[in-house]
Amino acid sequence: MAKAFDSDKAQDNGRKEQFQEKSMSFLDDLARMAGGVVNVASTLRGQIQEDVKVRVEEVAARMDLVPRQDLDDANTRITALVEKVDALEKRVNTLDKKTPAKKK
């Protein structure tokens, strides 16, 4: 009876080892698949971002939109021109006051 018990115990140990090996193999496969999914998702994310960027630029071009930097540059130039016009208007007004009116 002791031999039968030892034999059953050895079989149980063998089964446990096989189960553990299969479990480890399964987990290794699962980890590899998860790594592959992450890689694919990362690549897909980059492609989607690039596609969206291209589409937005195409729509902006069709709508005659300008880049922000161009708008900021134009606003800077306009401000400088307004300041020059104001200075010239003051100068003209000063000159008008200094110049006597001509009689006809």
Biopython code that builds the backbone (N, CA, C, O; Angstrom):
import numpy as np
from Bio.PDB.StructureBuilder import StructureBuilder

atoms = [
    (1, "MET", "N", (0.809, -1.179, 0.000)),
    (1, "MET", "CA", (0.000, 0.000, 0.000)),
    (1, "MET", "C", (0.868, 1.264, 0.000)),
    (1, "MET", "O", (0.496, 2.268, -0.608)),
    (2, "ALA", "N", (2.006, 1.221, 0.670)),
    (2, "ALA", "CA", (2.910, 2.361, 0.714)),
    (2, "ALA", "C", (3.454, 2.650, -0.671)),
    (2, "ALA", "O", (3.643, 3.807, -1.048)),
    (3, "LYS", "N", (3.714, 1.553, -1.450)),
    (3, "LYS", "CA", (4.226, 1.755, -2.814)),
    (3, "LYS", "C", (3.184, 2.448, -3.680)),
    (3, "LYS", "O", (3.519, 3.320, -4.481)),
    (4, "ALA", "N", (1.924, 2.062, -3.521)),
    (4, "ALA", "CA", (0.852, 2.658, -4.304)),
    (4, "ALA", "C", (0.710, 4.135, -3.951)),
    (4, "ALA", "O", (0.496, 4.977, -4.823)),
    (5, "PHE", "N", (0.833, 4.436, -2.654)),
    (5, "PHE", "CA", (0.725, 5.822, -2.206)),
    (5, "PHE", "C", (1.862, 6.658, -2.759)),
    (5, "PHE", "O", (1.654, 7.781, -3.217)),
    (6, "ASP", "N", (3.088, 6.095, -2.713)),
    (6, "ASP", "CA", (4.248, 6.798, -3.256)),
    (6, "ASP", "C", (4.105, 7.014, -4.757)),
    (6, "ASP", "O", (4.466, 8.067, -5.282)),
    (7, "SER", "N", (3.566, 5.990, -5.447)),
    (7, "SER", "CA", (3.377, 6.088, -6.881)),
    (7, "SER", "C", (2.357, 7.178, -7.208)),
    (7, "SER", "O", (2.561, 7.953, -8.142)),
    (8, "ASP", "N", (1.257, 7.246, -6.447)),
    (8, "ASP", "CA", (0.242, 8.273, -6.657)),
    (8, "ASP", "C", (0.822, 9.666, -6.391)),
    (8, "ASP", "O", (0.542, 10.627, -7.108)),
    (9, "LYS", "N", (1.642, 9.741, -5.334)),
    (9, "LYS", "CA", (2.253, 11.011, -4.980)),
    (9, "LYS", "C", (3.226, 11.463, -6.080)),
    (9, "LYS", "O", (3.283, 12.649, -6.405)),
    (10, "ALA", "N", (3.983, 10.533, -6.645)),
    (10, "ALA", "CA", (4.917, 10.849, -7.716)),
    (10, "ALA", "C", (4.157, 11.319, -8.954)),
    (10, "ALA", "O", (4.573, 12.255, -9.637)),
    (11, "GLN", "N", (3.026, 10.647, -9.233)),
    (11, "GLN", "CA", (2.217, 11.057, -10.377)),
    (11, "GLN", "C", (1.648, 12.456, -10.163)),
    (11, "GLN", "O", (1.626, 13.275, -11.081)),
    (12, "ASP", "N", (1.186, 12.723, -8.932)),
    (12, "ASP", "CA", (0.659, 14.057, -8.624)),
    (12, "ASP", "C", (1.745, 15.123, -8.795)),
    (12, "ASP", "O", (1.487, 16.199, -9.335)),
    (13, "ASN", "N", (2.962, 14.813, -8.331)),
    (13, "ASN", "CA", (4.071, 15.756, -8.480)),
    (13, "ASN", "C", (4.389, 15.986, -9.953)),
    (13, "ASN", "O", (4.663, 17.114, -10.364)),
    (14, "GLY", "N", (4.352, 14.931, -10.738)),
    (14, "GLY", "CA", (4.605, 15.044, -12.172)),
    (14, "GLY", "C", (3.545, 15.897, -12.853)),
    (14, "GLY", "O", (3.852, 16.716, -13.719)),
    (15, "ARG", "N", (2.300, 15.695, -12.453)),
    (15, "ARG", "CA", (1.202, 16.487, -13.021)),
    (15, "ARG", "C", (1.344, 17.965, -12.641)),
    (15, "ARG", "O", (1.127, 18.859, -13.459)),
    (16, "LYS", "N", (1.718, 18.194, -11.372)),
    (16, "LYS", "CA", (1.902, 19.583, -10.930)),
    (16, "LYS", "C", (3.011, 20.261, -11.719)),
    (16, "LYS", "O", (2.881, 21.419, -12.116)),
    (17, "GLU", "N", (4.099, 19.537, -11.945)),
    (17, "GLU", "CA", (5.211, 20.099, -12.712)),
    (17, "GLU", "C", (4.782, 20.396, -14.147)),
    (17, "GLU", "O", (5.119, 21.442, -14.703)),
    (18, "GLN", "N", (4.027, 19.452, -14.745)),
    (18, "GLN", "CA", (3.542, 19.675, -16.102)),
    (18, "GLN", "C", (2.602, 20.887, -16.165)),
    (18, "GLN", "O", (2.669, 21.706, -17.081)),
    (19, "PHE", "N", (1.725, 20.967, -15.155)),
    (19, "PHE", "CA", (0.800, 22.095, -15.110)),
    (19, "PHE", "C", (1.568, 23.404, -14.965)),
    (19, "PHE", "O", (1.251, 24.387, -15.636)),
    (20, "GLN", "N", (2.576, 23.423, -14.094)),
    (20, "GLN", "CA", (3.370, 24.626, -13.890)),
    (20, "GLN", "C", (4.125, 25.006, -15.164)),
    (20, "GLN", "O", (4.209, 26.184, -15.512)),
    (21, "GLU", "N", (4.671, 24.009, -15.853)),
    (21, "GLU", "CA", (5.383, 24.279, -17.097)),
    (21, "GLU", "C", (4.431, 24.848, -18.150)),
    (21, "GLU", "O", (4.764, 25.808, -18.846)),
    (22, "LYS", "N", (3.237, 24.242, -18.261)),
    (22, "LYS", "CA", (2.255, 24.729, -19.223)),
    (22, "LYS", "C", (1.790, 26.136, -18.851)),
    (22, "LYS", "O", (1.599, 26.990, -19.718)),
    (23, "SER", "N", (1.611, 26.362, -17.554)),
    (23, "SER", "CA", (1.191, 27.700, -17.101)),
    (23, "SER", "C", (2.257, 28.728, -17.422)),
    (23, "SER", "O", (1.944, 29.821, -17.896)),
    (24, "MET", "N", (3.510, 28.394, -17.172)),
    (24, "MET", "CA", (4.600, 29.324, -17.466)),
    (24, "MET", "C", (4.701, 29.574, -18.968)),
    (24, "MET", "O", (4.917, 30.706, -19.400)),
    (25, "SER", "N", (4.547, 28.533, -19.746)),
    (25, "SER", "CA", (4.589, 28.662, -21.201)),
    (25, "SER", "C", (3.435, 29.554, -21.679)),
    (25, "SER", "O", (3.617, 30.415, -22.541)),
    (26, "PHE", "N", (2.259, 29.335, -21.110)),
    (26, "PHE", "CA", (1.100, 30.152, -21.467)),
    (26, "PHE", "C", (1.340, 31.612, -21.102)),
    (26, "PHE", "O", (1.063, 32.507, -21.901)),
    (27, "LEU", "N", (1.852, 31.854, -19.907)),
    (27, "LEU", "CA", (2.113, 33.231, -19.472)),
    (27, "LEU", "C", (3.186, 33.888, -20.338)),
    (27, "LEU", "O", (3.088, 35.072, -20.658)),
    (28, "ASP", "N", (4.210, 33.119, -20.717)),
    (28, "ASP", "CA", (5.238, 33.666, -21.608)),
    (28, "ASP", "C", (4.625, 34.058, -22.959)),
    (28, "ASP", "O", (4.908, 35.130, -23.495)),
    (29, "ASP", "N", (3.787, 33.174, -23.495)),
    (29, "ASP", "CA", (3.113, 33.474, -24.768)),
    (29, "ASP", "C", (2.211, 34.702, -24.633)),
    (29, "ASP", "O", (2.174, 35.564, -25.511)),
    (30, "LEU", "N", (1.497, 34.762, -23.530)),
    (30, "LEU", "CA", (0.610, 35.891, -23.286)),
    (30, "LEU", "C", (1.402, 37.200, -23.182)),
    (30, "LEU", "O", (0.976, 38.226, -23.712)),
    (31, "ALA", "N", (2.537, 37.166, -22.510)),
    (31, "ALA", "CA", (3.383, 38.360, -22.378)),
    (31, "ALA", "C", (3.913, 38.793, -23.743)),
    (31, "ALA", "O", (3.951, 39.987, -24.040)),
    (32, "ARG", "N", (4.323, 37.834, -24.578)),
    (32, "ARG", "CA", (4.799, 38.168, -25.922)),
    (32, "ARG", "C", (3.680, 38.787, -26.750)),
    (32, "ARG", "O", (3.902, 39.761, -27.469)),
    (33, "MET", "N", (2.487, 38.227, -26.652)),
    (33, "MET", "CA", (1.354, 38.773, -27.404)),
    (33, "MET", "C", (1.023, 40.183, -26.923)),
    (33, "MET", "O", (0.746, 41.065, -27.735)),
    (34, "ALA", "N", (1.050, 40.397, -25.618)),
    (34, "ALA", "CA", (0.752, 41.728, -25.075)),
    (34, "ALA", "C", (1.789, 42.733, -25.562)),
    (34, "ALA", "O", (1.447, 43.861, -25.918)),
    (35, "GLY", "N", (3.048, 42.328, -25.578)),
    (35, "GLY", "CA", (4.098, 43.211, -26.088)),
    (35, "GLY", "C", (3.873, 43.550, -27.548)),
    (35, "GLY", "O", (4.076, 44.692, -27.960)),
    (36, "GLY", "N", (3.461, 42.581, -28.322)),
    (36, "GLY", "CA", (3.171, 42.823, -29.734)),
    (36, "GLY", "C", (1.994, 43.758, -29.921)),
    (36, "GLY", "O", (2.016, 44.621, -30.798)),
    (37, "VAL", "N", (0.965, 43.593, -29.099)),
    (37, "VAL", "CA", (-0.215, 44.461, -29.173)),
    (37, "VAL", "C", (0.171, 45.899, -28.847)),
    (37, "VAL", "O", (-0.280, 46.831, -29.513)),
    (38, "VAL", "N", (1.006, 46.082, -27.824)),
    (38, "VAL", "CA", (1.443, 47.427, -27.447)),
    (38, "VAL", "C", (2.218, 48.061, -28.592)),
    (38, "VAL", "O", (2.029, 49.240, -28.893)),
    (39, "ASN", "N", (3.081, 47.293, -29.228)),
    (39, "ASN", "CA", (3.866, 47.797, -30.352)),
    (39, "ASN", "C", (2.961, 48.207, -31.515)),
    (39, "ASN", "O", (3.138, 49.274, -32.102)),
    (40, "VAL", "N", (2.009, 47.366, -31.836)),
    (40, "VAL", "CA", (1.076, 47.656, -32.924)),
    (40, "VAL", "C", (0.244, 48.888, -32.586)),
    (40, "VAL", "O", (0.042, 49.754, -33.437)),
    (41, "ALA", "N", (-0.240, 48.971, -31.348)),
    (41, "ALA", "CA", (-1.054, 50.118, -30.935)),
    (41, "ALA", "C", (-0.248, 51.412, -31.010)),
    (41, "ALA", "O", (-0.768, 52.446, -31.429)),
    (42, "SER", "N", (1.010, 51.358, -30.608)),
    (42, "SER", "CA", (1.865, 52.547, -30.656)),
    (42, "SER", "C", (2.083, 52.998, -32.100)),
    (42, "SER", "O", (2.001, 54.187, -32.409)),
    (43, "THR", "N", (2.358, 52.049, -32.966)),
    (43, "THR", "CA", (2.551, 52.362, -34.379)),
    (43, "THR", "C", (1.276, 52.933, -34.983)),
    (43, "THR", "O", (1.316, 53.917, -35.721)),
    (44, "LEU", "N", (0.156, 52.317, -34.669)),
    (44, "LEU", "CA", (-1.136, 52.762, -35.183)),
    (44, "LEU", "C", (-1.451, 54.171, -34.686)),
    (44, "LEU", "O", (-1.956, 54.997, -35.446)),
    (45, "ARG", "N", (-1.159, 54.446, -33.434)),
    (45, "ARG", "CA", (-1.393, 55.777, -32.858)),
    (45, "ARG", "C", (-0.586, 56.837, -33.629)),
    (45, "ARG", "O", (-1.111, 57.900, -33.963)),
    (46, "GLY", "N", (0.666, 56.544, -33.899)),
    (46, "GLY", "CA", (1.507, 57.476, -34.645)),
    (46, "GLY", "C", (0.967, 57.728, -36.046)),
    (46, "GLY", "O", (0.962, 58.864, -36.521)),
    (47, "GLN", "N", (0.518, 56.676, -36.701)),
    (47, "GLN", "CA", (-0.029, 56.823, -38.050)),
    (47, "GLN", "C", (-1.313, 57.651, -38.041)),
    (47, "GLN", "O", (-1.524, 58.491, -38.916)),
    (48, "ILE", "N", (-2.163, 57.411, -37.051)),
    (48, "ILE", "CA", (-3.417, 58.161, -36.956)),
    (48, "ILE", "C", (-3.126, 59.636, -36.702)),
    (48, "ILE", "O", (-3.739, 60.506, -37.320)),
    (49, "GLN", "N", (-2.195, 59.919, -35.798)),
    (49, "GLN", "CA", (-1.839, 61.320, -35.528)),
    (49, "GLN", "C", (-1.332, 62.012, -36.789)),
    (49, "GLN", "O", (-1.718, 63.146, -37.075)),
    (50, "GLU", "N", (-0.481, 61.341, -37.531)),
    (50, "GLU", "CA", (0.068, 61.927, -38.759)),
    (50, "GLU", "C", (-1.041, 62.150, -39.787)),
    (50, "GLU", "O", (-1.079, 63.193, -40.441)),
    (51, "ASP", "N", (-1.952, 61.168, -39.935)),
    (51, "ASP", "CA", (-3.065, 61.314, -40.881)),
    (51, "ASP", "C", (-3.968, 62.481, -40.498)),
    (51, "ASP", "O", (-4.376, 63.258, -41.362)),
    (52, "VAL", "N", (-4.282, 62.610, -39.225)),
    (52, "VAL", "CA", (-5.145, 63.708, -38.771)),
    (52, "VAL", "C", (-4.456, 65.043, -39.030)),
    (52, "VAL", "O", (-5.096, 65.994, -39.479)),
    (53, "LYS", "N", (-3.171, 65.120, -38.753)),
    (53, "LYS", "CA", (-2.424, 66.359, -38.977)),
    (53, "LYS", "C", (-2.481, 66.759, -40.461)),
    (53, "LYS", "O", (-2.722, 67.921, -40.790)),
    (54, "VAL", "N", (-2.258, 65.795, -41.337)),
    (54, "VAL", "CA", (-2.289, 66.070, -42.774)),
    (54, "VAL", "C", (-3.679, 66.542, -43.198)),
    (54, "VAL", "O", (-3.807, 67.491, -43.972)),
    (55, "ARG", "N", (-4.719, 65.878, -42.689)),
    (55, "ARG", "CA", (-6.095, 66.250, -43.065)),
    (55, "ARG", "C", (-6.425, 67.665, -42.586)),
    (55, "ARG", "O", (-7.024, 68.449, -43.320)),
    (56, "VAL", "N", (-6.033, 67.984, -41.361)),
    (56, "VAL", "CA", (-6.312, 69.325, -40.831)),
    (56, "VAL", "C", (-5.585, 70.384, -41.654)),
    (56, "VAL", "O", (-6.147, 71.441, -41.941)),
    (57, "GLU", "N", (-4.355, 70.109, -42.030)),
    (57, "GLU", "CA", (-3.607, 71.054, -42.862)),
    (57, "GLU", "C", (-4.270, 71.227, -44.227)),
    (57, "GLU", "O", (-4.309, 72.335, -44.761)),
    (58, "GLU", "N", (-4.789, 70.143, -44.789)),
    (58, "GLU", "CA", (-5.480, 70.234, -46.076)),
    (58, "GLU", "C", (-6.740, 71.082, -45.957)),
    (58, "GLU", "O", (-7.009, 71.920, -46.818)),
    (59, "VAL", "N", (-7.510, 70.868, -44.901)),
    (59, "VAL", "CA", (-8.735, 71.642, -44.688)),
    (59, "VAL", "C", (-8.382, 73.114, -44.478)),
    (59, "VAL", "O", (-9.043, 73.993, -45.030)),
    (60, "ALA", "N", (-7.364, 73.382, -43.700)),
    (60, "ALA", "CA", (-6.945, 74.765, -43.451)),
    (60, "ALA", "C", (-6.516, 75.439, -44.750)),
    (60, "ALA", "O", (-6.806, 76.615, -44.967)),
    (61, "ALA", "N", (-5.829, 74.701, -45.606)),
    (61, "ALA", "CA", (-5.392, 75.270, -46.886)),
    (61, "ALA", "C", (-6.593, 75.588, -47.773)),
    (61, "ALA", "O", (-6.611, 76.611, -48.457)),
    (62, "ARG", "N", (-7.588, 74.717, -47.761)),
    (62, "ARG", "CA", (-8.780, 74.956, -48.577)),
    (62, "ARG", "C", (-9.601, 76.128, -48.056)),
    (62, "ARG", "O", (-10.285, 76.802, -48.826)),
    (63, "MET", "N", (-9.533, 76.368, -46.767)),
    (63, "MET", "CA", (-10.316, 77.447, -46.158)),
    (63, "MET", "C", (-9.554, 78.772, -46.162)),
    (63, "MET", "O", (-10.032, 79.761, -45.607)),
    (64, "ASP", "N", (-8.404, 78.797, -46.767)),
    (64, "ASP", "CA", (-7.549, 79.987, -46.810)),
    (64, "ASP", "C", (-7.181, 80.476, -45.411)),
    (64, "ASP", "O", (-7.093, 81.682, -45.177)),
    (65, "LEU", "N", (-6.968, 79.560, -44.498)),
    (65, "LEU", "CA", (-6.516, 79.916, -43.156)),
    (65, "LEU", "C", (-5.015, 80.155, -43.191)),
    (65, "LEU", "O", (-4.305, 79.594, -44.026)),
    (66, "VAL", "N", (-4.544, 80.987, -42.285)),
    (66, "VAL", "CA", (-3.109, 81.261, -42.221)),
    (66, "VAL", "C", (-2.548, 80.694, -40.934)),
    (66, "VAL", "O", (-3.268, 80.556, -39.945)),
    (67, "PRO", "N", (-1.280, 80.370, -40.941)),
    (67, "PRO", "CA", (-0.655, 79.891, -39.698)),
    (67, "PRO", "C", (-0.637, 80.991, -38.638)),
    (67, "PRO", "O", (-0.609, 82.175, -38.973)),
    (68, "ARG", "N", (-0.652, 80.620, -37.409)),
    (68, "ARG", "CA", (-0.681, 81.566, -36.294)),
    (68, "ARG", "C", (0.497, 82.544, -36.362)),
    (68, "ARG", "O", (0.336, 83.738, -36.111)),
    (69, "GLN", "N", (1.674, 82.029, -36.701)),
    (69, "GLN", "CA", (2.863, 82.876, -36.761)),
    (69, "GLN", "C", (2.699, 83.985, -37.793)),
    (69, "GLN", "O", (3.108, 85.121, -37.552)),
    (70, "ASP", "N", (2.107, 83.666, -38.938)),
    (70, "ASP", "CA", (1.879, 84.683, -39.969)),
    (70, "ASP", "C", (0.910, 85.759, -39.469)),
    (70, "ASP", "O", (1.108, 86.947, -39.720)),
    (71, "LEU", "N", (-0.127, 85.336, -38.767)),
    (71, "LEU", "CA", (-1.087, 86.285, -38.217)),
    (71, "LEU", "C", (-0.428, 87.198, -37.175)),
    (71, "LEU", "O", (-0.657, 88.407, -37.164)),
    (72, "ASP", "N", (0.385, 86.608, -36.308)),
    (72, "ASP", "CA", (1.085, 87.402, -35.294)),
    (72, "ASP", "C", (2.035, 88.408, -35.948)),
    (72, "ASP", "O", (2.123, 89.556, -35.513)),
    (73, "ASP", "N", (2.741, 87.976, -36.988)),
    (73, "ASP", "CA", (3.640, 88.883, -37.714)),
    (73, "ASP", "C", (2.866, 90.043, -38.342)),
    (73, "ASP", "O", (3.300, 91.192, -38.275)),
    (74, "ALA", "N", (1.725, 89.739, -38.950)),
    (74, "ALA", "CA", (0.912, 90.784, -39.580)),
    (74, "ALA", "C", (0.406, 91.771, -38.524)),
    (74, "ALA", "O", (0.415, 92.982, -38.748)),
    (75, "ASN", "N", (-0.032, 91.256, -37.384)),
    (75, "ASN", "CA", (-0.498, 92.144, -36.314)),
    (75, "ASN", "C", (0.614, 93.051, -35.805)),
    (75, "ASN", "O", (0.366, 94.216, -35.492)),
    (76, "THR", "N", (1.821, 92.540, -35.719)),
    (76, "THR", "CA", (2.967, 93.350, -35.285)),
    (76, "THR", "C", (3.223, 94.471, -36.290)),
    (76, "THR", "O", (3.439, 95.621, -35.909)),
    (77, "ARG", "N", (3.196, 94.125, -37.576)),
    (77, "ARG", "CA", (3.408, 95.141, -38.618)),
    (77, "ARG", "C", (2.300, 96.194, -38.611)),
    (77, "ARG", "O", (2.572, 97.383, -38.772)),
    (78, "ILE", "N", (1.071, 95.766, -38.426)),
    (78, "ILE", "CA", (-0.068, 96.696, -38.390)),
    (78, "ILE", "C", (0.074, 97.658, -37.211)),
    (78, "ILE", "O", (-0.155, 98.859, -37.356)),
    (79, "THR", "N", (0.444, 97.139, -36.064)),
    (79, "THR", "CA", (0.634, 97.989, -34.888)),
    (79, "THR", "C", (1.712, 99.036, -35.148)),
    (79, "THR", "O", (1.548, 100.203, -34.793)),
    (80, "ALA", "N", (2.811, 98.619, -35.765)),
    (80, "ALA", "CA", (3.897, 99.553, -36.075)),
    (80, "ALA", "C", (3.413, 100.615, -37.063)),
    (80, "ALA", "O", (3.751, 101.790, -36.914)),
    (81, "LEU", "N", (2.639, 100.228, -38.053)),
    (81, "LEU", "CA", (2.116, 101.187, -39.031)),
    (81, "LEU", "C", (1.136, 102.170, -38.394)),
    (81, "LEU", "O", (1.152, 103.358, -38.715)),
    (82, "VAL", "N", (0.294, 101.688, -37.505)),
    (82, "VAL", "CA", (-0.651, 102.570, -36.815)),
    (82, "VAL", "C", (0.111, 103.608, -35.996)),
    (82, "VAL", "O", (-0.266, 104.780, -35.964)),
    (83, "GLU", "N", (1.172, 103.178, -35.339)),
    (83, "GLU", "CA", (1.988, 104.120, -34.559)),
    (83, "GLU", "C", (2.628, 105.177, -35.471)),
    (83, "GLU", "O", (2.688, 106.352, -35.108)),
    (84, "LYS", "N", (3.101, 104.765, -36.644)),
    (84, "LYS", "CA", (3.696, 105.715, -37.592)),
    (84, "LYS", "C", (2.649, 106.702, -38.099)),
    (84, "LYS", "O", (2.917, 107.901, -38.185)),
    (85, "VAL", "N", (1.463, 106.208, -38.434)),
    (85, "VAL", "CA", (0.392, 107.078, -38.921)),
    (85, "VAL", "C", (0.016, 108.088, -37.847)),
    (85, "VAL", "O", (-0.158, 109.271, -38.140)),
    (86, "ASP", "N", (-0.109, 107.627, -36.602)),
    (86, "ASP", "CA", (-0.435, 108.550, -35.499)),
    (86, "ASP", "C", (0.634, 109.633, -35.367)),
    (86, "ASP", "O", (0.313, 110.809, -35.196)),
    (87, "ALA", "N", (1.901, 109.236, -35.448)),
    (87, "ALA", "CA", (2.996, 110.212, -35.344)),
    (87, "ALA", "C", (2.947, 111.203, -36.503)),
    (87, "ALA", "O", (3.146, 112.402, -36.309)),
    (88, "LEU", "N", (2.681, 110.702, -37.704)),
    (88, "LEU", "CA", (2.591, 111.598, -38.869)),
    (88, "LEU", "C", (1.399, 112.547, -38.761)),
    (88, "LEU", "O", (1.503, 113.712, -39.144)),
    (89, "GLU", "N", (0.281, 112.067, -38.250)),
    (89, "GLU", "CA", (-0.887, 112.932, -38.072)),
    (89, "GLU", "C", (-0.582, 114.053, -37.080)),
    (89, "GLU", "O", (-0.970, 115.201, -37.296)),
    (90, "LYS", "N", (0.106, 113.722, -36.006)),
    (90, "LYS", "CA", (0.487, 114.747, -35.031)),
    (90, "LYS", "C", (1.417, 115.771, -35.677)),
    (90, "LYS", "O", (1.297, 116.975, -35.450)),
    (91, "ARG", "N", (2.336, 115.270, -36.476)),
    (91, "ARG", "CA", (3.281, 116.178, -37.147)),
    (91, "ARG", "C", (2.556, 117.106, -38.120)),
    (91, "ARG", "O", (2.838, 118.304, -38.162)),
    (92, "VAL", "N", (1.631, 116.565, -38.894)),
    (92, "VAL", "CA", (0.861, 117.366, -39.844)),
    (92, "VAL", "C", (0.043, 118.405, -39.087)),
    (92, "VAL", "O", (-0.007, 119.567, -39.489)),
    (93, "ASN", "N", (-0.597, 117.996, -37.998)),
    (93, "ASN", "CA", (-1.397, 118.942, -37.205)),
    (93, "ASN", "C", (-0.514, 120.056, -36.635)),
    (93, "ASN", "O", (-0.913, 121.220, -36.616)),
    (94, "THR", "N", (0.670, 119.700, -36.178)),
    (94, "THR", "CA", (1.607, 120.701, -35.656)),
    (94, "THR", "C", (2.025, 121.660, -36.757)),
    (94, "THR", "O", (2.066, 122.871, -36.542)),
    (95, "LEU", "N", (2.331, 121.141, -37.914)),
    (95, "LEU", "CA", (2.718, 121.993, -39.050)),
    (95, "LEU", "C", (1.563, 122.886, -39.493)),
    (95, "LEU", "O", (1.776, 124.048, -39.840)),
    (96, "ASP", "N", (0.341, 122.353, -39.483)),
    (96, "ASP", "CA", (-0.834, 123.143, -39.857)),
    (96, "ASP", "C", (-1.010, 124.321, -38.912)),
    (96, "ASP", "O", (-1.372, 125.414, -39.346)),
    (97, "LYS", "N", (-0.765, 124.114, -37.653)),
    (97, "LYS", "CA", (-0.911, 125.186, -36.658)),
    (97, "LYS", "C", (0.174, 126.254, -36.850)),
    (97, "LYS", "O", (-0.075, 127.440, -36.633)),
    (98, "LYS", "N", (1.363, 125.835, -37.251)),
    (98, "LYS", "CA", (2.470, 126.776, -37.420)),
    (98, "LYS", "C", (2.354, 127.567, -38.724)),
    (98, "LYS", "O", (2.827, 128.701, -38.795)),
    (99, "THR", "N", (1.752, 127.009, -39.724)),
    (99, "THR", "CA", (1.664, 127.656, -41.027)),
    (99, "THR", "C", (0.442, 128.570, -41.050)),
    (99, "THR", "O", (-0.674, 128.127, -40.779)),
    (100, "PRO", "N", (0.652, 129.842, -41.372)),
    (100, "PRO", "CA", (-0.494, 130.746, -41.432)),
    (100, "PRO", "C", (-1.400, 130.383, -42.616)),
    (100, "PRO", "O", (-0.931, 129.929, -43.659)),
    (101, "ALA", "N", (-2.650, 130.585, -42.434)),
    (101, "ALA", "CA", (-3.603, 130.294, -43.508)),
    (101, "ALA", "C", (-3.443, 131.328, -44.611)),
    (101, "ALA", "O", (-3.343, 132.521, -44.324)),
    (102, "LYS", "N", (-3.418, 130.908, -45.827)),
    (102, "LYS", "CA", (-3.258, 131.807, -46.978)),
    (102, "LYS", "C", (-4.616, 132.415, -47.313)),
    (102, "LYS", "O", (-5.641, 131.733, -47.327)),
    (103, "LYS", "N", (-4.592, 133.680, -47.573)),
    (103, "LYS", "CA", (-5.818, 134.366, -47.976)),
    (103, "LYS", "C", (-5.936, 134.349, -49.494)),
    (103, "LYS", "O", (-4.943, 134.477, -50.211)),
    (104, "LYS", "N", (-7.120, 134.194, -49.953)),
    (104, "LYS", "CA", (-7.334, 134.157, -51.404)),
    (104, "LYS", "C", (-7.708, 135.476, -51.924)),
    (104, "LYS", "O", (-7.925, 135.627, -53.126)),
]
sb = StructureBuilder()
sb.init_structure("model")
sb.init_model(0)
sb.init_chain("A")
sb.init_seg("    ")
for serial, (resi, resn, name, xyz) in enumerate(atoms, 1):
    if name == "N":
        sb.init_residue(resn, " ", resi, " ")
    sb.init_atom(name, np.array(xyz, "f"), 0.0, 1.0, " ", f" {name:<3s}", serial, name[0])
structure = sb.get_structure()
